[in-house]
Amino acid sequence: MGQSWQVGRVFGIPLYIDRSWFFVILLFTFLNGSDWQATYPQWGAGVWLIGFVVSLLLFASVLLHELGHSLVARSQGITVRSITLFLFGGMAAIERESNTPGQAFQVAIAGPLVSFALFLLLQGTAATLPREDLLHELLHHLANINFVLGVFNLLPGLPLDGGQVLKAAVWKLTDNRFQGMRWAARSGQVLGWLAISFGLFVTLLGSGNGLWLALLGWFALQNATLYYRLSQLQEALLTLTAADAMTRDFRVIEGTLSLREFADRYLLLADRQPTAYFVATEGRYRGYLDPHALNHVERSHWEVTPVEELAVPLRAIATVKEADSLAKTVCTLEEQQQRFVTVLTPADAVAGIIDRGDILLALAKRLHWQLGKQDIQRLKQERHYPPELQLLELARTALQFQGSDRQKPVALPTQQG
Protein backbone atom coordinates (compact mmCIF):
# COMPACT_ATOMS: atom_id res chain seq x y z
CA MET A 1 0.00 0.00 0.00
CA GLY A 2 1.08 3.52 -0.64
CA GLN A 3 0.43 6.83 1.11
CA SER A 4 -2.66 6.96 3.30
CA TRP A 5 -4.55 9.64 5.18
CA GLN A 6 -6.42 9.44 8.46
CA VAL A 7 -10.06 10.43 8.00
CA GLY A 8 -11.36 9.80 11.49
CA ARG A 9 -11.82 7.20 14.21
CA VAL A 10 -14.31 4.36 14.56
CA PHE A 11 -14.80 3.08 18.12
CA GLY A 12 -11.53 4.83 18.92
CA ILE A 13 -9.65 3.03 16.13
CA PRO A 14 -7.86 5.31 13.61
CA LEU A 15 -9.39 4.97 10.13
CA TYR A 16 -7.12 5.51 7.13
CA ILE A 17 -7.79 5.72 3.41
CA ASP A 18 -5.02 4.67 1.06
CA ARG A 19 -4.63 6.65 -2.15
CA SER A 20 -5.41 3.49 -4.15
CA TRP A 21 -8.91 3.61 -2.61
CA PHE A 22 -9.85 6.60 -4.77
CA PHE A 23 -8.97 4.64 -7.90
CA VAL A 24 -11.12 1.66 -6.97
CA ILE A 25 -14.04 3.91 -5.98
CA LEU A 26 -13.99 5.45 -9.46
CA LEU A 27 -13.61 2.02 -11.06
CA PHE A 28 -16.55 0.52 -9.17
CA THR A 29 -18.66 3.62 -9.88
CA PHE A 30 -18.00 3.17 -13.59
CA LEU A 31 -18.64 -0.59 -13.56
CA ASN A 32 -21.86 -0.30 -11.55
CA GLY A 33 -23.08 2.63 -13.62
CA SER A 34 -22.37 0.83 -16.90
CA ASP A 35 -24.20 -2.32 -15.79
CA TRP A 36 -27.25 -0.48 -14.54
CA GLN A 37 -27.39 1.87 -17.52
CA ALA A 38 -27.94 -1.13 -19.75
CA THR A 39 -30.36 -2.87 -17.35
CA TYR A 40 -32.32 0.19 -16.19
CA PRO A 41 -32.22 2.81 -18.98
CA GLN A 42 -35.21 4.56 -17.39
CA TRP A 43 -32.94 5.77 -14.59
CA GLY A 44 -31.03 7.97 -17.02
CA ALA A 45 -27.90 9.75 -15.80
CA GLY A 46 -28.86 8.90 -12.23
CA VAL A 47 -27.21 5.48 -12.64
CA TRP A 48 -23.81 7.10 -12.20
CA LEU A 49 -24.79 8.69 -8.91
CA ILE A 50 -26.27 5.37 -7.79
CA GLY A 51 -23.07 3.60 -8.84
CA PHE A 52 -21.04 6.01 -6.70
CA VAL A 53 -23.33 5.56 -3.68
CA VAL A 54 -23.14 1.77 -3.99
CA SER A 55 -19.34 1.95 -4.17
CA LEU A 56 -19.29 3.93 -0.93
CA LEU A 57 -21.70 1.47 0.69
CA LEU A 58 -19.50 -1.39 -0.47
CA PHE A 59 -16.58 0.06 1.46
CA ALA A 60 -18.87 0.74 4.39
CA SER A 61 -19.51 -3.01 4.38
CA VAL A 62 -15.75 -3.64 4.22
CA LEU A 63 -15.28 -1.29 7.17
CA LEU A 64 -17.88 -3.19 9.21
CA HIS A 65 -16.13 -6.44 8.25
CA GLU A 66 -12.83 -5.09 9.60
CA LEU A 67 -14.55 -3.80 12.72
CA GLY A 68 -15.70 -7.36 13.36
CA HIS A 69 -12.06 -8.47 13.54
CA SER A 70 -10.99 -5.40 15.49
CA LEU A 71 -13.62 -5.43 18.22
CA VAL A 72 -13.14 -9.14 18.93
CA ALA A 73 -9.37 -8.58 19.10
CA ARG A 74 -9.88 -5.68 21.52
CA SER A 75 -12.09 -7.87 23.69
CA GLN A 76 -9.01 -10.10 24.09
CA GLY A 77 -6.87 -7.18 25.24
CA ILE A 78 -5.15 -6.75 21.87
CA THR A 79 -4.48 -3.23 20.61
CA VAL A 80 -5.85 -2.42 17.16
CA ARG A 81 -3.55 0.18 15.64
CA SER A 82 -5.67 1.15 12.64
CA ILE A 83 -8.08 0.16 9.91
CA THR A 84 -7.10 1.04 6.35
CA LEU A 85 -9.31 1.00 3.24
CA PHE A 86 -7.33 0.42 0.07
CA LEU A 87 -7.38 -1.07 -3.42
CA PHE A 88 -8.26 -4.63 -2.39
CA GLY A 89 -10.71 -3.80 0.37
CA GLY A 90 -9.64 -3.27 3.97
CA MET A 91 -7.00 -4.24 6.51
CA ALA A 92 -7.04 -4.09 10.29
CA ALA A 93 -3.55 -3.69 11.76
CA ILE A 94 -3.50 -5.69 15.00
CA GLU A 95 -0.60 -5.30 17.44
CA ARG A 96 -0.20 -9.00 18.18
CA GLU A 97 -1.85 -12.34 17.71
CA SER A 98 -4.23 -14.03 20.11
CA ASN A 99 -2.86 -16.16 22.93
CA THR A 100 -4.62 -19.38 21.95
CA PRO A 101 -5.80 -21.00 18.70
CA GLY A 102 -9.38 -20.69 19.91
CA GLN A 103 -9.04 -16.94 20.38
CA ALA A 104 -7.25 -16.61 17.03
CA PHE A 105 -10.19 -18.40 15.39
CA GLN A 106 -12.64 -16.00 17.01
CA VAL A 107 -10.80 -12.95 15.63
CA ALA A 108 -10.50 -14.50 12.15
CA ILE A 109 -14.12 -15.64 11.81
CA ALA A 110 -15.61 -12.39 13.14
CA GLY A 111 -15.18 -10.53 9.82
CA PRO A 112 -16.96 -13.08 7.61
CA LEU A 113 -19.73 -13.45 10.22
CA VAL A 114 -20.34 -9.70 10.04
CA SER A 115 -20.53 -9.93 6.23
CA PHE A 116 -23.04 -12.81 6.39
CA ALA A 117 -25.09 -10.96 8.99
CA LEU A 118 -25.22 -7.92 6.70
CA PHE A 119 -26.27 -10.21 3.83
CA LEU A 120 -29.21 -11.57 5.85
CA LEU A 121 -30.21 -8.12 7.13
CA LEU A 122 -30.08 -6.45 3.71
CA GLN A 123 -31.73 -9.35 1.93
CA GLY A 124 -34.50 -9.50 4.50
CA THR A 125 -35.10 -5.75 4.23
CA ALA A 126 -35.13 -5.91 0.43
CA ALA A 127 -37.74 -8.69 0.54
CA THR A 128 -40.20 -6.32 2.23
CA LEU A 129 -40.03 -3.86 -0.70
CA PRO A 130 -41.58 -4.05 -4.18
CA ARG A 131 -39.23 -5.53 -6.76
CA GLU A 132 -39.53 -2.49 -9.03
CA ASP A 133 -38.47 -0.21 -6.19
CA LEU A 134 -34.99 1.34 -6.58
CA LEU A 135 -34.21 0.77 -2.90
CA HIS A 136 -35.05 -2.93 -3.28
CA GLU A 137 -32.49 -3.24 -6.09
CA LEU A 138 -29.81 -1.42 -4.11
CA LEU A 139 -30.35 -3.50 -0.96
CA HIS A 140 -30.41 -6.73 -2.95
CA HIS A 141 -27.19 -5.77 -4.73
CA LEU A 142 -25.43 -4.85 -1.49
CA ALA A 143 -26.63 -8.06 0.15
CA ASN A 144 -25.05 -10.11 -2.65
CA ILE A 145 -21.82 -8.14 -2.35
CA ASN A 146 -21.62 -8.93 1.36
CA PHE A 147 -22.30 -12.60 0.72
CA VAL A 148 -19.50 -12.76 -1.86
CA LEU A 149 -17.23 -10.81 0.51
CA GLY A 150 -17.86 -13.32 3.28
CA VAL A 151 -17.37 -16.40 1.08
CA PHE A 152 -14.27 -15.02 -0.65
CA ASN A 153 -12.60 -14.21 2.67
CA LEU A 154 -13.15 -17.78 3.86
CA LEU A 155 -10.87 -19.22 1.18
CA PRO A 156 -8.25 -21.19 3.18
CA GLY A 157 -5.08 -19.23 2.53
CA LEU A 158 -3.27 -16.25 4.00
CA PRO A 159 -3.76 -13.31 3.98
CA LEU A 160 -7.49 -14.08 3.79
CA ASP A 161 -9.58 -14.77 6.88
CA GLY A 162 -9.91 -18.38 5.83
CA GLY A 163 -6.12 -18.61 6.00
CA GLN A 164 -6.25 -17.30 9.58
CA VAL A 165 -8.89 -19.94 10.36
CA LEU A 166 -6.70 -22.65 8.80
CA LYS A 167 -3.72 -21.40 10.80
CA ALA A 168 -5.70 -21.59 14.03
CA ALA A 169 -6.90 -25.10 13.19
CA VAL A 170 -3.42 -26.45 12.42
CA TRP A 171 -2.06 -24.65 15.48
CA LYS A 172 -4.70 -26.39 17.60
CA LEU A 173 -4.00 -29.83 16.08
CA THR A 174 -0.20 -29.61 16.20
CA ASP A 175 0.24 -27.34 19.24
CA ASN A 176 2.62 -25.36 17.04
CA ARG A 177 1.83 -21.83 15.93
CA PHE A 178 4.63 -21.87 13.35
CA GLN A 179 3.22 -24.99 11.72
CA GLY A 180 -0.16 -23.31 11.43
CA MET A 181 1.29 -20.22 9.81
CA ARG A 182 3.35 -22.25 7.34
CA TRP A 183 0.37 -24.36 6.24
CA ALA A 184 -1.82 -21.30 5.80
CA ALA A 185 0.92 -19.39 3.97
CA ARG A 186 1.58 -22.29 1.57
CA SER A 187 -2.14 -22.58 0.92
CA GLY A 188 -2.27 -18.83 0.23
CA GLN A 189 0.59 -19.16 -2.27
CA VAL A 190 -1.26 -21.94 -4.10
CA LEU A 191 -4.47 -19.89 -4.22
CA GLY A 192 -2.51 -16.87 -5.43
CA TRP A 193 -0.94 -18.79 -8.31
CA LEU A 194 -4.31 -20.30 -9.24
CA ALA A 195 -5.95 -16.87 -9.30
CA ILE A 196 -3.14 -15.42 -11.42
CA SER A 197 -3.24 -18.32 -13.88
CA PHE A 198 -7.02 -18.37 -14.19
CA GLY A 199 -7.21 -14.59 -14.41
CA LEU A 200 -4.70 -14.44 -17.26
CA PHE A 201 -6.50 -17.31 -19.02
CA VAL A 202 -9.84 -15.50 -18.78
CA THR A 203 -8.18 -12.31 -20.02
CA LEU A 204 -6.90 -14.11 -23.10
CA LEU A 205 -10.49 -15.20 -23.78
CA GLY A 206 -11.46 -11.54 -23.88
CA SER A 207 -12.85 -10.83 -20.41
CA GLY A 208 -11.64 -7.72 -18.62
CA ASN A 209 -12.49 -9.21 -15.20
CA GLY A 210 -9.58 -11.61 -15.58
CA LEU A 211 -7.04 -8.87 -15.02
CA TRP A 212 -8.65 -7.93 -11.72
CA LEU A 213 -8.60 -11.56 -10.61
CA ALA A 214 -4.94 -11.89 -11.60
CA LEU A 215 -4.14 -8.72 -9.65
CA LEU A 216 -5.91 -10.13 -6.59
CA GLY A 217 -3.92 -13.34 -7.00
CA TRP A 218 -0.66 -11.41 -7.16
CA PHE A 219 -1.55 -9.52 -3.98
CA ALA A 220 -2.41 -12.79 -2.20
CA LEU A 221 0.79 -14.45 -3.41
CA GLN A 222 2.99 -11.60 -2.20
CA ASN A 223 1.38 -11.52 1.23
CA ALA A 224 1.37 -15.30 1.65
CA THR A 225 5.06 -15.42 0.79
CA LEU A 226 5.73 -12.66 3.33
CA TYR A 227 3.85 -14.60 6.01
CA TYR A 228 5.90 -17.73 5.25
CA ARG A 229 9.20 -15.88 5.51
CA LEU A 230 8.14 -14.18 8.72
CA SER A 231 7.20 -17.51 10.27
CA GLN A 232 10.72 -18.75 9.54
CA LEU A 233 12.21 -15.60 11.05
CA GLN A 234 10.01 -15.92 14.14
CA GLU A 235 11.08 -19.49 14.69
CA ALA A 236 14.75 -18.63 14.25
CA LEU A 237 14.57 -15.83 16.82
CA LEU A 238 13.14 -18.17 19.42
CA THR A 239 15.13 -21.33 18.70
CA LEU A 240 18.54 -19.72 18.23
CA THR A 241 20.29 -18.87 21.49
CA ALA A 242 22.81 -16.25 22.49
CA ALA A 243 25.46 -18.98 22.44
CA ASP A 244 24.67 -19.57 18.74
CA ALA A 245 25.34 -15.94 17.82
CA MET A 246 28.10 -14.85 20.19
CA THR A 247 31.73 -14.31 19.25
CA ARG A 248 34.86 -14.24 21.42
CA ASP A 249 35.94 -10.85 20.11
CA PHE A 250 36.98 -9.67 23.58
CA ARG A 251 40.09 -9.68 25.74
CA VAL A 252 40.42 -10.35 29.45
CA ILE A 253 43.02 -8.22 31.25
CA GLU A 254 44.44 -8.47 34.76
CA GLY A 255 42.80 -6.02 37.14
CA THR A 256 46.08 -5.03 38.79
CA LEU A 257 47.44 -3.71 35.51
CA SER A 258 47.98 0.05 35.61
CA LEU A 259 46.22 2.32 33.17
CA ARG A 260 49.62 3.18 31.63
CA GLU A 261 50.45 -0.49 31.05
CA PHE A 262 47.00 -1.11 29.62
CA ALA A 263 47.27 1.83 27.22
CA ASP A 264 50.78 0.94 26.07
CA ARG A 265 50.21 -2.79 25.72
CA TYR A 266 46.67 -2.96 24.38
CA LEU A 267 45.74 0.42 22.91
CA LEU A 268 48.97 1.64 21.33
CA LEU A 269 50.91 -1.46 20.31
CA ALA A 270 48.11 -3.87 19.39
CA ASP A 271 47.53 -4.38 15.67
CA ARG A 272 43.80 -4.75 16.20
CA GLN A 273 41.64 -3.86 19.15
CA PRO A 274 38.89 -6.28 20.17
CA THR A 275 35.30 -5.13 20.57
CA ALA A 276 35.44 -5.31 24.38
CA TYR A 277 37.82 -5.55 27.35
CA PHE A 278 36.90 -7.27 30.59
CA VAL A 279 38.79 -7.03 33.86
CA ALA A 280 39.50 -10.05 36.07
CA THR A 281 41.44 -10.58 39.29
CA GLU A 282 42.10 -13.83 41.11
CA GLY A 283 40.11 -15.72 38.47
CA ARG A 284 36.96 -13.65 38.91
CA TYR A 285 35.48 -11.15 36.49
CA ARG A 286 35.33 -7.65 37.95
CA GLY A 287 33.60 -5.90 35.09
CA TYR A 288 33.80 -4.23 31.69
CA LEU A 289 36.48 -1.67 30.85
CA ASP A 290 35.65 1.05 28.38
CA PRO A 291 38.91 2.43 26.92
CA HIS A 292 37.29 5.87 26.69
CA ALA A 293 37.11 5.94 30.50
CA LEU A 294 40.84 6.61 30.55
CA ASN A 295 40.15 10.09 29.20
CA HIS A 296 38.54 10.99 32.54
CA VAL A 297 41.68 10.20 34.53
CA GLU A 298 44.62 12.58 34.64
CA ARG A 299 47.59 11.09 32.84
CA SER A 300 49.77 11.74 35.87
CA HIS A 301 47.66 9.16 37.72
CA TRP A 302 47.83 6.46 35.03
CA GLU A 303 50.96 4.91 36.54
CA VAL A 304 49.36 4.28 39.92
CA THR A 305 45.73 3.62 38.97
CA PRO A 306 44.81 -0.05 38.33
CA VAL A 307 42.32 -0.81 35.57
CA GLU A 308 39.98 -2.53 38.05
CA GLU A 309 39.09 0.92 39.46
CA LEU A 310 37.52 1.83 36.10
CA ALA A 311 35.78 -1.49 35.54
CA VAL A 312 31.98 -1.30 35.32
CA PRO A 313 30.41 -4.27 37.17
CA LEU A 314 28.82 -6.86 34.89
CA ARG A 315 25.46 -6.34 36.59
CA ALA A 316 25.52 -2.72 35.39
CA ILE A 317 25.95 -3.51 31.68
CA ALA A 318 23.73 -5.22 29.11
CA THR A 319 24.03 -8.98 29.59
CA VAL A 320 22.23 -12.17 28.60
CA LYS A 321 22.81 -15.83 29.45
CA GLU A 322 24.13 -18.35 26.93
CA ALA A 323 20.80 -20.17 26.88
CA ASP A 324 18.71 -17.02 26.34
CA SER A 325 16.91 -16.80 23.02
CA LEU A 326 18.05 -14.52 20.24
CA ALA A 327 14.75 -12.68 20.70
CA LYS A 328 15.73 -11.72 24.27
CA THR A 329 19.19 -10.76 23.03
CA VAL A 330 17.72 -8.40 20.42
CA CYS A 331 15.46 -6.77 23.02
CA THR A 332 18.28 -6.34 25.53
CA LEU A 333 20.58 -4.83 22.94
CA GLU A 334 18.03 -2.37 21.54
CA GLU A 335 16.20 -1.38 24.71
CA GLN A 336 19.44 -0.59 26.52
CA GLN A 337 20.82 1.07 23.37
CA GLN A 338 24.20 -0.59 23.59
CA ARG A 339 26.81 -1.34 20.94
CA PHE A 340 26.96 -4.96 22.03
CA VAL A 341 25.60 -7.27 24.70
CA THR A 342 27.75 -9.48 26.93
CA VAL A 343 26.95 -13.19 27.11
CA LEU A 344 27.43 -14.84 30.51
CA THR A 345 27.81 -18.48 31.50
CA PRO A 346 25.62 -19.98 34.25
CA ALA A 347 28.48 -19.12 36.64
CA ASP A 348 28.40 -15.45 35.52
CA ALA A 349 31.70 -15.64 33.64
CA VAL A 350 32.01 -13.89 30.28
CA ALA A 351 31.38 -16.39 27.47
CA GLY A 352 31.25 -13.96 24.55
CA ILE A 353 29.73 -10.81 23.10
CA ILE A 354 27.05 -10.16 20.51
CA ASP A 355 26.50 -7.08 18.36
CA ARG A 356 23.94 -6.44 15.63
CA GLY A 357 26.15 -7.87 12.94
CA ASP A 358 26.49 -11.12 14.90
CA ILE A 359 22.71 -11.37 15.27
CA LEU A 360 22.11 -10.87 11.57
CA LEU A 361 24.86 -13.35 10.70
CA ALA A 362 23.30 -16.02 12.94
CA LEU A 363 19.91 -15.46 11.30
CA ALA A 364 21.48 -15.54 7.84
CA LYS A 365 23.11 -18.91 8.54
CA ARG A 366 19.88 -20.42 9.85
CA LEU A 367 17.66 -19.02 7.09
CA HIS A 368 20.21 -19.32 4.26
CA TRP A 369 20.27 -15.63 3.45
CA GLN A 370 22.94 -14.33 1.12
CA LEU A 371 24.93 -11.94 3.26
CA GLY A 372 28.41 -10.64 2.54
CA LYS A 373 31.13 -9.57 4.96
CA GLN A 374 30.66 -5.97 3.86
CA ASP A 375 26.98 -6.13 4.87
CA ILE A 376 27.94 -7.42 8.32
CA GLN A 377 30.62 -4.78 8.82
CA ARG A 378 28.28 -2.01 7.75
CA LEU A 379 25.68 -3.23 10.22
CA LYS A 380 28.25 -3.26 13.03
CA GLN A 381 29.16 0.35 12.23
CA GLU A 382 25.65 1.69 11.66
CA ARG A 383 24.30 0.07 14.83
CA HIS A 384 20.81 -0.56 13.50
CA TYR A 385 19.08 -3.33 11.59
CA PRO A 386 17.58 -3.04 8.11
CA PRO A 387 14.16 -1.49 8.87
CA GLU A 388 12.25 -4.02 6.76
CA LEU A 389 13.23 -6.83 9.18
CA GLN A 390 11.34 -5.30 12.14
CA LEU A 391 13.57 -7.34 14.44
CA LEU A 392 12.93 -5.39 17.65
CA GLU A 393 9.16 -5.44 17.24
CA LEU A 394 9.24 -9.11 16.32
CA ALA A 395 11.50 -9.98 19.26
CA ARG A 396 9.27 -8.13 21.74
CA THR A 397 6.22 -10.00 20.50
CA ALA A 398 8.17 -13.26 20.65
CA LEU A 399 8.92 -12.82 24.33
CA GLN A 400 5.24 -12.19 25.11
CA PHE A 401 4.38 -15.65 23.78
CA GLN A 402 7.56 -17.52 24.67
CA GLY A 403 6.01 -19.60 27.40
CA SER A 404 2.48 -19.91 26.02
CA ASP A 405 3.04 -22.85 23.66
CA ARG A 406 4.92 -26.10 23.94
CA GLN A 407 7.35 -25.21 21.15
CA LYS A 408 7.44 -21.53 22.09
CA PRO A 409 6.26 -20.02 18.82
CA VAL A 410 5.34 -16.38 18.38
CA ALA A 411 3.27 -14.11 16.24
CA LEU A 412 4.22 -10.94 14.50
CA PRO A 413 2.06 -7.87 14.67
CA THR A 414 -0.55 -9.12 12.26
CA GLN A 415 -3.21 -7.95 9.85
CA GLN A 416 -6.75 -9.16 9.32
CA GLY A 417 -8.27 -8.67 5.90
Steps between C-alpha positions, in 0.01 A plus 500: 500500500608852436435831675191513719311768688313480828136599454370437849454240772251216535451372856827675580688320221679728248347466152727554200433521128777395265539698179422184300150512654406799284588304187285202593208725599505654152538157340206350689289810429566455129436124503178529701378793293571320172317185611195684625486735202445200277258326740304806616510762221201675659727621780691720257813678622404415857665158459840662544402659829352168612820323395703741714271455802519121469880518482505698824259254662720214384792645693271568793436125499876437484547735795240310704675175404830635635328629812385144564864389518607807695237497773548129571877556517449790742279281717808277540714792615672543163567852374363581155730760348288597200259401227598588144279496189698442183495351151412144603255583776607553860764403754496515878849540647505300824790539744540130574335166453262331740637287782324178402382338175142531621534875547679533165206321336255740662684805362530345152138386466351825633543686168322245279223463761439875482481477119249212516295685760487804271395271213206364702400845628513667158335210322223485757440875473497484120239222511254737669517746207345481152735352242470804273606728784848655461578443868416130462756469219768682698446292815494177301822596322676592824380179664658295220823697530520421871432133436780484242727695737437249777549192280810638327667581832445143619728356232762303700817696435681798647451794498127423481291431809467139395879477517487631858236236578719229344798625700302481823380149416848365423636680806236326712570156348880522512544727804738698280421853389780496242359188337162668471645809338706297253202289390281806456774691317566210260128471435487875431786467250315222317179705488696802379657308212163349407336843494781645288490210254122495469481878478751515215320213324166681524666819376628320192141391432403866490361571847621811679415351842791260462754774556339594830505137611866467401580817695323359806699179459826693484411689818414173678820334379720785621339508843499122542869488414567776754312306768705187424830685526394670821406167655852376427649815651280468809607143555867586456482780757357266760699184428841661453675585826752762600765227495421441130567863408776609737863554406813507717608839369604618847811499716533433871760713680642475851336745738828599665636632172554876510324727256840586346583133442155438357527794260851411385443127465146483366407838353823622342694190398220259408442449128127463553284589795225258602141615540514482881738476797408328824689524827571198721694447822566175682301311236185707544352750258485850646327675214520667160768756416417772253826638354338844477482507881873567505431848365339590834814421699794738511797351320718565803289242685517230231813345651340437838137434405408133436251424224266328748411845641343591164326168444120519478343203685341241272164552670506862380543421129278329243530124548320181401558134585632248248167318495291815446320522168614728222170684546598596857846596376353736239274663760782543751730651241245746360317599817824579681638666185838334522761425235515138609364269767715279723420129518548335840538136599281350775786586739492867388830481312531675164437250219487743208348815355232565241445808285244564227721357231534175696122475537440550130775252413344233724161556336657492154663163570177349631278640224755470217506869419767630267699739714848630428772607742453860390132484601596371845768764550266777393240378747757497781591861420149634443365338817151437367327223309350529152158655576309247289598219742311653796723296730436695821123495459508133408726413794277685748195313376695174515575544868132563578414154367818313589345292773147469362556206264688175528743589221509868594382651173408864456293727286595817326284807517239375259234617259146379447348549158 
